[in-house]
Amino acid sequence: MRNLQTEKATFAGGCFWCMVKPFHEQPGIESVVSGYTGGRTENPTYEEVCSGTTGHTEAVQITFHPDTFSYEKLLEVYWQQIDPTDEYGQFFDRGISYQPAIYYHNEHQQQLALKSKNDLQTSGRFDKPIVVKILPATAFYPAEDYHQDYYKKNPSHYNAYNEGSGRASFIRKHWSDIHEK
């Protein structure tokens, strides 16, 4: 009998628009919600988060079935979507709200995140230190409806942004050996 239990995973990797699709495409993913986490303001708006005054980062919160798609696999997907050597934002998005981070929901996730970060550091794939923070999950606030599933609602703008920001070329440069399999 299949275990129907789900878990949550929360990842910040710059603009949340670009962080949804790679996870949505995986088996065992129940939902991927764009939102805000890690800050001081309750129920912040997009404008407040972008102002840098709330302390929040744009993030995605994933509800997944760990028996179908493990947390380790989610971490692999995460690392392949970001520049893990840039702690001040992602690609042309700069500032607190775009800083990369893994927000763990339990001790097991924390251990797996730390191990995956160390494995990436020692892999030699990047010539600079891996600087992604690994932090305890805090309140997560879903973003406004127009941000949800942006890649589906506005595919041409999403594709232009993904390319124009430098994210797509960075992923091709650093992960083509994985993505071409």
N, C-alpha and C positions, 0 to 999 in steps of 0.2 A: 504494500500500500504506500502511496506517495505521501511524503510529509508536506503538508500544505502550509506549514509555518513560514512566515516571512521575517526578514530582518531589514534594518535601515542602514544605509551607508551615506555619508555626506562628504562631498568633495568640492573644494573651491579651485578653480583653474582659469581665472580671468573671466571674460564675458560668459555668462551662463548660457547664452544662446548656443554657443559652440560646444558646450559640454553635454547637451541633452542627447543629440542624435547618436553618438557613438555607444551610449549605454542603452538607448531605446532599441537598438538593433540586435541586442543580445537575447538569447533564450533565457527564460526564467525571470525576466525583469517585469515586475507588475506595474510600476510607475516611475517616472523621472520628473520631479517637480523643481522648477527654477525658483530660487528664493534668496533669502538673506540670513546670515548667521554670524555669530562671533562678536556681536556688538552690544551696545548699551541700551539702545532705543527699542521699545516694544512696538511691534507692527510698523516698521519703518516703510516709507515710500521709496520708490526708485530714485526720485530726486534727492531725498535726504541721504540715501546711501551713497549716491554719486558725489555728494558734497564733501564726503570724507569726514563728516562730523559724528557719525553714529558708531564708528568702529566696526561696522559689518562688512563682510565680504559677500560678493555674489557667489552663490554656490548652487549645487544640485543635490537634492535628497532623493535617493533611490530606494525604492521598496523592492526587494528581490527574494527569490526562493533559493536559499543557499545550497539545497540539494541539487538544483539544476545549474546554477551559475554561482560559483563560490566567491567569497570575499577576496580571495587571492586573485581570482580572474578579474574582478572589478578593479583591483589595484593595478593589474597589468594594463587594462584599458585606460585607466586614469593617467598613468605615467606616459602613455603614448599620445596624450592629448595636449600636453603642456610643455613649457620650457622649465624643467625642474631646477635650473640654475639661476633663475631670475626671481628674486624675492620681492621686487618692487612693483610687480604687475605682470601682465602677460602680453607679449607682442606690443601692439601700439597702445594698449590700454594700461595706464599707469595709475598707481596710487593704492591706498589701503583696500579699497573695495575690489581690487583685481588681484590681490596677493594670493598665491596658491597655498592651499592647506588641505590636509586630510583631517577630518573631524571624526574621531572614533567614538563608537557607541558603547563599547565594553572593553574589558581588558584584553580579550582575545583579538579584537580588531586592532587595538593598540600594538600588540606584539607583532601581528602580521604586517601592519603598516611600517613599523620600525625595521623589520627584517627586509621588507621589499625596498625600502629606502636605502638600506645598507647594501643590498644586492645590486641595486642600480649604481650606487657610488663605486662599488668595486668592479663593476662590469667593464669599465673603461669606455663606455658608450659616449660619455661626456667628459670634456677636459677641464671642467670647472666643478666645484663642489655642488652637491645636491642640497638645496636650501629650503625645500618645502617643509613647512611646520607641520607637526603632528600634534593635534590638540584635542582635548575632550569636547565632545559635541555639547552644544548649548542650544537654547531655543532657536528653532528654525521657523522663519516666517515666509510663506509662499509669496512670490512676486505677483504683481498685477496680472490679470488674465492675458493681456496682450503679449506678455513675455513667455507664456507657457507654449511649449511646442512650436517655437518661433520658426524653426526650420521647415515645418509643415505649412504654417500659415502664410509665410513670406519667403518661399524658396529662392527666388532670384536675389532678394536683398540679403538673405542668409548666406548664399553662395558667394556673392560679391564681398560681403564682410569677412567671411572665413578666408578667402584668398587675399583680399586687400589688407587685412590686419597682419599678414605674415604667418598666421597659424598653419595654414595648409602647406605652405612651402617648408616650414620648419619640420612638420611631421614627415613629409616626404623625404627630407634630407636625413633625418635621424632615425626613421623607423621604416624605410622602404623595404628592408630585408624581412620585416615581420608582415607588413601589409601586402606584400606581393605574393605571399604563400597561398 
